[in-house]
Amino acid sequence: MTIRRLLASFILAAVSVSASAALETKKFCMYDPVGKNGPAMAFFADLKAKGMGWGLDIELNAYTDEKVASNDFKAGICDAVFITAILSRPFVPFGGTLDALGGIIDEDGLARVLKTLTNPKLAPFLSNGNYEVVASLPVGSVYLFVNDRNIDTVADFSGKKVSVLNEDPQSHKFADLAGASPVGTSLATFSGQFNNGNIDILPMVALGYDVFELYHGLGENGGIIREKLLYGMMQMISHKDRFPAEFGQQMREYVVARLPDINKMVKDAEDAIPAKYWIESDQETKDSLEKFRTDIRRQLKDEGVFDPKALSLLWKIRCSVDPSRSECSAAKADRF
């Protein structure tokens, strides 16, 4: 290194240290199954630079166990946390309802949902007490991974063992309505359970195929039903009083700007799955799955698990994308 370059490096380092010293440090507890070199950490790699522009020194701390991350956030150790919608739902029910079965069904609807979340008029719904949803990050469509390709209709789910991740009410309701046997799992255990044959049906995003080596569980006889159950969502929740008032709006706009990157990441993951694993459904199966998803949403709304305002928003967006859907002519009380 030349003297000039060495001097420049020292100057840049000094400026960086000086700038950081003037910023308010915020600890973000980030769930990433791979750790500090995983996909979530890589996706948010530019957030530190963004944060400096917002007057914040953002520290991204990787957690391989999302329950630990959630508990640290609840205990006040973290200023913000990045976890699945399943675990975020108790903090902010509206945000935790965005992954409702059949709530978002295509990329057009997804883009409209994320754009709508940046509308300042919606901000009150994104807070619950001192908790605020500052980012909703889609991680792709959730499909049904099955260890036997003959499990390809709703009727075939009966008697099978289905993964219930983190006691997710949706998965429990899925098992109940399908007559399946629920098997409790966590993000640390579900892949082993599926790969060892202890689970017959695993709802999972395409990104999980490689990250969790699910091809072991699929083997030679398994497959993936190519019908979108829902859009998997990760949520970033903040302690609202620890950030500037505009922080949530800035973060939500940041996610919308990154949507092309998100869609590419998801498409690459789906394209990487060998074609032999995809199971195509006939129209009768598509219709039965649609009714199945609707029944689950209705029951969880009635039981107070899902936020009705969030369900109403998702309904409006589905019908704005495709007004010909039969649900779009439903009575107001049934619009969810």
ZAMARGU-4260 file (C-alpha; in steps of 0.2 Angstrom, whole numbers, plus 5000, padded with zeros to 4 digits):
<rodrens>
0) 5000/5000/5000 | 5007/5017/4995 | 5009/5031/5008 | 4995/5041/5000 | 4983/5026/5001
5) 4987/5022/5019 | 4984/5040/5023 | 4967/5040/5015 | 4963/5024/5024 | 4967/5032/5041
10) 4956/5047/5036 | 4941/5037/5031 | 4943/5027/5047 | 4944/5042/5057 | 4928/5050/5049
15) 4919/5034/5051 | 4923/5033/5069 | 4918/5051/5072 | 4902/5049/5062 | 4897/5033/5072
20) 4901/5042/5088 | 4888/5056/5084 | 4875/5043/5080 | 4863/5034/5091 | 4867/5015/5092
25) 4853/5003/5089 | 4854/4985/5092 | 4844/4974/5079 | 4842/4956/5084 | 4840/4947/5067
30) 4834/4929/5065 | 4844/4920/5052 | 4845/4901/5051 | 4863/4902/5044 | 4870/4915/5056
35) 4880/4930/5052 | 4884/4924/5034 | 4866/4919/5030 | 4853/4926/5018 | 4844/4938/5030
40) 4860/4946/5036 | 4866/4948/5018 | 4850/4956/5012 | 4851/4969/5026 | 4869/4972/5023
45) 4866/4990/5017 | 4855/4994/5031 | 4870/5001/5042 | 4873/5014/5028 | 4855/5018/5027
50) 4854/5020/5045 | 4868/5033/5046 | 4858/5043/5034 | 4844/5042/5047 | 4855/5047/5061
55) 4856/5029/5068 | 4871/5017/5070 | 4862/5001/5067 | 4871/4985/5074 | 4864/4969/5066
60) 4866/4954/5077 | 4863/4937/5070 | 4852/4924/5080 | 4850/4906/5074 | 4836/4904/5086
65) 4821/4916/5083 | 4813/4912/5100 | 4829/4918/5108 | 4829/4934/5097 | 4810/4937/5101
70) 4813/4934/5120 | 4828/4946/5120 | 4817/4959/5111 | 4803/4957/5124 | 4816/4959/5138
75) 4822/4975/5130 | 4839/4969/5125 | 4836/4973/5107 | 4829/4989/5100 | 4821/4980/5085
80) 4819/4961/5081 | 4818/4952/5064 | 4807/4936/5066 | 4793/4926/5057 | 4776/4933/5057
85) 4771/4918/5068 | 4781/4925/5082 | 4778/4943/5078 | 4759/4941/5079 | 4757/4944/5098
90) 4767/4960/5096 | 4757/4968/5082 | 4742/4957/5076 | 4739/4967/5061 | 4756/4964/5054
95) 4756/4946/5060 | 4740/4943/5049 | 4748/4947/5033 | 4754/4929/5031 | 4736/4923/5032
100) 4732/4908/5021 | 4727/4914/5004 | 4728/4932/5010 | 4741/4936/4996 | 4740/4925/4981
105) 4752/4933/4968 | 4766/4945/4965 | 4755/4959/4960 | 4745/4958/4976 | 4761/4957/4986
110) 4768/4973/4978 | 4751/4982/4982 | 4751/4976/5000 | 4769/4982/5003 | 4765/4999/4994
115) 4750/5001/5005 | 4759/4998/5021 | 4769/5014/5016 | 4753/5025/5017 | 4755/5036/5032
120) 4736/5033/5035 | 4739/5015/5039 | 4753/5019/5052 | 4741/5018/5067 | 4736/5000/5062
125) 4755/4995/5062 | 4757/4999/5080 | 4751/4990/5096 | 4756/5000/5112 | 4775/5003/5111
130) 4777/4990/5097 | 4778/4995/5079 | 4779/4984/5063 | 4793/4994/5054 | 4796/4981/5040
135) 4786/4967/5032 | 4798/4956/5022 | 4791/4943/5010 | 4801/4927/5009 | 4791/4919/4995
140) 4776/4907/4993 | 4773/4894/5005 | 4771/4877/4997 | 4767/4860/5004 | 4782/4848/5004
145) 4776/4830/5005 | 4786/4814/5007 | 4774/4805/4996 | 4769/4812/4979 | 4752/4803/4981
150) 4748/4816/4995 | 4741/4829/4982 | 4723/4833/4987 | 4715/4840/5002 | 4707/4823/5005
155) 4724/4815/5005 | 4730/4826/5020 | 4718/4816/5032 | 4728/4805/5044 | 4745/4812/5039
160) 4757/4820/5051 | 4759/4839/5047 | 4772/4851/5054 | 4765/4864/5066 | 4779/4877/5067
165) 4781/4887/5083 | 4763/4882/5088 | 4756/4892/5073 | 4737/4893/5075 | 4736/4892/5056
170) 4745/4876/5055 | 4735/4869/5070 | 4719/4874/5061 | 4726/4866/5045 | 4728/4850/5054
175) 4711/4850/5062 | 4701/4854/5047 | 4711/4841/5036 | 4710/4828/5049 | 4729/4827/5050
180) 4740/4824/5065 | 4749/4840/5071 | 4768/4838/5075 | 4775/4852/5085 | 4791/4859/5077
185) 4803/4874/5078 | 4814/4882/5065 | 4828/4872/5074 | 4819/4855/5072 | 4807/4855/5058
190) 4820/4850/5044 | 4826/4835/5055 | 4809/4830/5058 | 4804/4830/5039 | 4821/4823/5033
195) 4819/4809/5045 | 4802/4804/5040 | 4793/4810/5056 | 4783/4822/5046 | 4773/4819/5030
200) 4768/4837/5026 | 4778/4852/5028 | 4772/4869/5024 | 4788/4879/5018 | 4795/4892/5007
205) 4806/4887/4992 | 4821/4896/5001 | 4820/4882/5013 | 4824/4868/5000 | 4843/4872/5000
210) 4845/4881/5017 | 4837/4866/5027 | 4842/4852/5014 | 4824/4847/5012 | 4829/4836/4997
215) 4833/4823/5010 | 4815/4822/5016 | 4808/4823/4998 | 4820/4808/4993 | 4814/4799/4977
220) 4795/4798/4982 | 4792/4815/4988 | 4786/4831/4980 | 4780/4849/4982 | 4762/4854/4978
225) 4764/4869/4966 | 4749/4879/4974 | 4753/4894/4984 | 4746/4892/5002 | 4752/4910/5007
230) 4766/4922/5006 | 4778/4919/5020 | 4782/4935/5029 | 4796/4940/5041 | 4792/4955/5052
235) 4804/4968/5059 | 4796/4975/5075 | 4803/4990/5085 | 4801/4997/5102 | 4793/5012/5095
240) 4799/5025/5109 | 4817/5021/5105 | 4817/5027/5087 | 4813/5044/5079 | 4795/5045/5074
245) 4798/5044/5055 | 4809/5028/5057 | 4795/5016/5053 | 4790/5025/5038 | 4808/5025/5032
250) 4810/5007/5034 | 4794/5002/5026 | 4798/5013/5011 | 4816/5004/5011 | 4808/4987/5009
255) 4797/4992/4995 | 4812/4999/4986 | 4820/4982/4988 | 4806/4972/4981 | 4814/4968/4965
260) 4829/4960/4975 | 4816/4950/4985 | 4807/4944/4970 | 4824/4939/4962 | 4829/4930/4977
265) 4813/4920/4978 | 4813/4916/4960 | 4831/4910/4960 | 4826/4898/4975 | 4811/4891/4966
270) 4821/4889/4950 | 4834/4879/4959 | 4822/4866/4964 | 4823/4851/4952 | 4808/4850/4941
275) 4804/4832/4946 | 4798/4838/4963 | 4784/4849/4957 | 4767/4842/4958 | 4754/4850/4947
280) 4736/4851/4953 | 4720/4849/4943 | 4706/4862/4944 | 4696/4852/4957 | 4711/4852/4969
285) 4714/4870/4966 | 4696/4874/4970 | 4696/4863/4986 | 4712/4871/4992 | 4705/4889/4989
290) 4690/4884/5000 | 4701/4876/5013 | 4711/4892/5014 | 4696/4902/5016 | 4688/4891/5029
295) 4704/4893/5040 | 4705/4912/5038 | 4686/4913/5043 | 4688/4902/5058 | 4704/4911/5064
300) 4696/4928/5062 | 4681/4922/5072 | 4693/4915/5086 | 4702/4932/5087 | 4718/4926/5080
305) 4718/4936/5064 | 4716/4955/5064 | 4699/4958/5054 | 4706/4975/5047 | 4721/4966/5040
310) 4710/4953/5032 | 4699/4966/5025 | 4714/4975/5017 | 4720/4959/5009 | 4703/4955/5002
315) 4702/4973/4994 | 4719/4970/4986 | 4715/4953/4980 | 4699/4960/4972 | 4708/4975/4965
320) 4720/4963/4956 | 4706/4952/4950 | 4688/4958/4952 | 4682/4942/4944 | 4686/4932/4959
325) 4670/4924/4967 | 4674/4931/4984 | 4673/4949/4977 | 4654/4948/4976 | 4653/4942/4994
330) 4642/4950/5007 | 4652/4963/5017 | 4652/4952/5033 | 4661/4938/5023 | 4674/4949/5015
335) 4690/4943/5023
</rodrens>
